[in-house]
Amino acid sequence: MKAFVKGDLDGFFALGLDSLINLLLMTGFCMGLLGFSAELFYGKVLPGMATGVLAGNLFYAWQARKLAAKEGRDDVCAIPFGINLITVVVYSLLVMYPAQQMALADGLSKARADEIAWIAGIGACIGSGLIEFFGAFVVKYLKRVTPLAAMLAAQAGIGIFFIAMDFMFRAWTYPLIGMGTLGIALLVYFGGVRFRLGVPGGLVIVALGSLAAWGLHWAGLPSPAPAFPADYSNIGLHLPVPILGVVWDSLVYLLPFFSIIVPMGLVNVVGSMQCIASAEAAGDAYDVQSSLAVNGATTLVAACFGSPYPTTIYIGHPGWKVLGARAGYSTYNAIFVSFVCLTGTLSVVARAIPIEAGMAILIWIGIVMGTQAFGAVPKRHIPAVIVGLFPAIAGYCALVAKNVLGGAGVGTPDNPYRQELIDQIVKGRNFYAEGMFALDQGYFFACLIFAAATVAIIEQQFRRAAVWFLAGAALSSVGLIHTFGFVTGDVVGVLQPGWKWVAGYLAMAVTMLVFPKFMVKTEHEAVI
């Protein structure tokens, strides 16, 4: 297989745009919420992130070419890899920000408080990397007993809602940008047509989207193009430097933030396993152990060079493969992320190419992820995929609800999140927000359990279904799923027993073990 093919450009525009989105989010938290200095963010955080992204992307590109050579194929697609979006949010809000505020409350200077926040983030990143690395050596046993429908259900939920639906909202907010480029995406990726002279569809979408955004901006109409001037003050060479002494100091933060680090690390292991399963369903069967071990190792590498945020395998491999991407798009992404992180040009690039310029590609990626979950499993297992979607849907609804509540002024010291607010929503709108937030916590695990148990029921393996529900009870008993608590600005998962959900899962397990004894098995087909 060639190192680069035309489809790699399409793949790069999707993956590079995703990387850019995550870098923009990272910038907002570090430079906005936390108020880090440019020296800390551009000189330490971004170069550290570049080392992890560079190492991982180059490995997965090499891995794809190795698999292609082994199987004699030229259609192998590398596993997409980059910055872990979820942990950027969680570690910023629940690790770095609290550490900074506690330092300020102790009377430390802002500069020292920022340094402590950064060190705490590195500790969390180290903890996540260790869990992901060592999880690689046991996850294969879980894969043997986990049906495909269970591993793809969460992927479908994230693809359809967190990716496609979220960007559909943006597309209809800026219809002259989003709807036009979405039409091009549908033509290229579903209509079986290509641009003349081999021009990549992704390039056309991003170029026209950017031109439309800036055209609206210059015409004085609503546009996502930024109104502020470009900042060139941080442009320069920022090489990564090992910070092993800081890494050692950061380990003291593992225990205070244990309840955040462990669930996030385990979610990343399960999510990465599902990504590997998604790639296998698309025809590229990668070795699970080495793939996940490198995933964890790159997080450790990034932390050792100054990044407080983990790297991760991305969902959406089938979408990139259908785009025609092979190994080269991963290499392109490594070069792009390294360049913008090591040269301080991130702010300039982000200003020139608004996120909305390429949202049609991400919408299509989400559609393909959802399509695969229904197309790759046996027809009789499709109900299990749908059941497995429910926790992911709840997660997206919780995100929307918190965004709306935040816009209404909830989440401030004067009006924090609290149980009374949940009760008021139930009373006033008859909307059971408590159940939504419960399903939101640990939804990756819940998707897996729901779908796997439903597959076992469809196959009339009721004892196996009971085992999956007992697994749900076990996870609920330690707070890895469903249990949530309130902080000032959010509703978050807490490592505390959720006894009512434990009881619910036990009731389902007992149902699987007892009721079939009073029932007669029949030959049945899928209900669809």
C-alpha angles and dihedrals in degrees: 000000000000119000090235133021133175092260090061089073091057090046092048093052089056096043095037091051090050090050090049091052091053092047090051090051090048090051091051093053098041100039097029113031097026097031096219118182119254088245092058097042101038095031101045116005099048097041089050091051090049092059093055095044092046094050094046098045093048091049094050091047089053090045091054093051090048091052091047091052092046094051098033094239134132098198100073114131121207118239109262112244138178146105118354104242096191095052091047086063098038098043092045095050103031104031114020099035095048091046090051094047093048090051091050090048088055089058099255121147121264091249092053092044089053090051091050090050089051092048091049089051090052089052090052090048091051091050092050092048093051092050092048093046098049092037087064090071096056103031093082089068090055089049091058093060099035117091119229092244090060094051094047099043095076090044090054092049093051093044096048099040114018093041112021099030095043092053092043087063089053092046092055091045088059101026097169088060105030103037095045094049091043088057089054090048092052091049095048100038102032104020097061094233131123136197117260120261089028095279107171114248091221091058091052092049095050093043095049092042091053092046091049092049093050092041091057090045093052090046090056094246127131108286139159090229107115117254096205122092121258117266113224098168095097097050111120141091112301107181120195116252125195112249102191092151091056090046090056091049090049094062091079087070094060093085100044091051097034092118089058100039099048098051091044092049092049092046089052091052093050092042092050090050089053090051091054089049089051090053091049091051088054091054103266109108106191125184105265098207099052092040093054095040091056089046089059094040093056090053089054091048092051091049093050089056096047110277117134091193128079125233121227149184108264129231117237105064092145091056093052091046093053088049087064095251115150125163101316097069089064090052091048090053091050090053094045097048092043091051098050093042098045098041102044091238094124094104092050094048092046091052094050096048113040115206090241091063092077102028092113089068092052091048089054092048089055092049092052092049091054092045093053094055091058097038101045098052126072112272092245090058096056092096087058090056090051092049089049091054094065099082091046090050088050089051091054092045089051090052091051092046093051091048090052093045090048090053089052092055102264117138101051128115088256094048109023129172109273142154092261089062091055091048091050092053091052092048098043102036104019088235115140099220092166091066090047093053091044093054089045094062110087092352092162089065093041092052089052095049096044095048096042093049091048091051089052090050092049089052089047091241093139097166090055089050089052090053091054091050089049087054087055090052091050093050091046091050091063097036099250089129135030100357112113139172139189131257123175097268105024152023107246140178117259130197095241130117115270097204098178091055090045087055091048094053091046089053090053091048092050089048090056092049101041112030097056088062088068094043136074122235116234134187106258139173129213112294092235 
